[in-house]
Amino acid sequence: MARRSGRVLRAHPNLLILPLLGGIAGIAFVATLFGALYAGGVYDSGGAMLYVALFVIYLVETFVASFFAAALVAATRSVFHGDEPTVAGAMRQAWDHKWPLLVWSVIAAVVGVIIQAIESQDNIVAEVLAGLFAVAWSVMTYFVVPVIVFEDTSVTGIFSESARTFKDTWGESIGAMGAINLVTFAFVLVGALLGVVTFLVVPSGIGVAAAVVVGLSGIVLGLLIGKSLTGIAKTALYVYATEQTAPEFFEDMDFSGLGGDRGSSSVGGRI
């Protein structure tokens, strides 16, 4: 799954622009908000105001990430249909689903604050429970963005469809996540090593600055590739699970052994 997602990305490198824009928007927001929080002394005061601030951070960050993920998913499906995706067109499709994305972001922010509140307890049991809940939440919501983009369903339907799709494709979903995480780590590691090599090779006067630029560029590129591959793989899995058709670039892949409890026949029953 990860290798075939790489084929899509090589054929359509402009897909990298969408996670890049999402990352820039997210970093800009967090930097601005954290600066305001420190200036206002919210971190020193703690209490309810801190959790309100956390909610705002989770809400905006989730919306920004989900919006650009939705754009990437929409662009990827255009590729699967034989079209040439554009950044502007993908963002327009994501904007068409802004309200469901906002509702999802509010729910995710509430859950995030709850998990953070549980983890903040000085109790190992609470920390373990928070960790287990976070993993279960991640699994259940793995396909939330594709559901929002491709389906016209209720709020509860968003979560049920996401969980059902993960159940039907859990073998490849887990495999894709693991493989893409390894690929991302490899790219990030290469970027960091390039920074170290630059520092050792370039004269000391500008070596530090050059190493930082090269290293950070490599790391950012690795993270962008990982984000893009994740979105592509997720879209391919969702398209097959709902349409029972192997997308373009994935025709030679055997989807019949995805590992879901109900198998491919149950997927056909959902159509």
Order of alpha helices (4+ residues) and beta strands (2+ residues): alpha-alpha-alpha-alpha-alpha-alpha-alpha-alpha-alpha-alpha-alpha
